[in-house]
Amino acid sequence: MPCAKCCPPPERPRLPGRHNYALYDERGELLDPAHINWAHVTARQFPYTIRQATCCDNALGNIVFRFNNPYSVYLHDTPQRQLFAQPMRALSHGCIRLEHPWRWPPTCCAARASP
């Protein structure tokens, strides 16, 4: 997914800097996307990490619930609240959007505490 969503073709070398994205190398060093030769970057050859800053337009919303699972699935809020009005909501990349994310932690913790 990173290449399909964030890697720009050579004519748009600054896309990762938009929407509060930051590009890091394998050591965690911040990179300037304008200095990357994007013509040589592919989904198989992607030695970078892309992170989006926490803010109101973050694609994962205001809160993310990560938990250990073999599928790398997590639960998250969304800034696209209108998606919950759609009858067909399989619109993410495999993770689960929560309509009311702030209600989830008490429910989860109560379920784990029950005998």
N, C-alpha and C positions, 0 to 999 in steps of 0.2 A: 503493500500500500504506500509506503513513503514515496517511491518514485512516481507512482501514478498521480498522487495528490500534490506533491511539493516540488519535485524536480522539474525545473523549467527547461524548455528547449533552449538552445544557445541564444536565441533572440530575446529571451526574458531572463537574464541572469540574476535578477534580484527578487524573484518570487518568494523564496524562503524568508526574506526580511519583512514581507508584508504580513498582516494579521498577527503580529507579535511572535513570529517564529524565529528561532535561533538555531544555527547549525553548528555542531560540534564534531571534532575528530574523534578517533578511537581512544585518545588519552583524556578526553573531556575538555579540550581546549576550544574556545569559541573561534569560529572561522568567519571570514567575510565571504558570502556566497558569490560576490563579483569576481573573486580570485579562483573559483573552481572551474575547471574545464568540463562543463556539463556534457559535452559531446562524448566524453569517455565514461560517463556514469550510467549504469544500468541497474535493474532490480537485483541482479546477481552480484554486481560489483558496486556495492553501496557502503563504503566504509565510514558512514556518518551517522549521527543521531540528530533527529530534528525534535526540538521541544517548543511547545507553544507556551508563552508566559501566561500565568494566571491573570485573568482579567474578564471583564463582562462579555467579551466576544470569543472566549476560549471555546473550541469545538466540543469540549467535554462538560461545559457548564461550570457551575460553582463548586461542585463536589464530585469526587471519584472514589469508589469503593473498590480497592484492589484486594484480591485474595488469591492464595495459591491454588492453581488448578492446571491440569495438563493442557488446556486449550487457550490459555492466556486471555480468557474472557474476564471482563470486569463490568461493574455497574456504574453508570454515571448520569449526571444531570445533563441538560442540553439548553443552549440558548434559543433553539428552534422550538419553542413551546407549541407552535401551530401543528407540529407533527402528531401530537396526541389526539387531534381531532380527526385524523385520517383513519378509515376503517382498516387499511392494510398498512401495518407499521414496521415491516421488515425492511428498514431503510438504513441500517448502520452497517458497519464492516464486521459484524459478529459480536459486538459487545451489546449491552442492554441499557437502553435509556430508561430512566426512572421519571415518571411524571411528578411524583412527590418525593424527591430524594431525602428530604429532611425527616420523613416519617419512617424510613427504612431502618436506621440504626436501632431504635428502641425495639422494633419488631424482631430484628435479628438477635439482639442481645437477650430478649425475653425468651425466645425459642431455645437458645443455647443454655439458658439457666434452668429451664424446666427439666424435671427428672425424667 
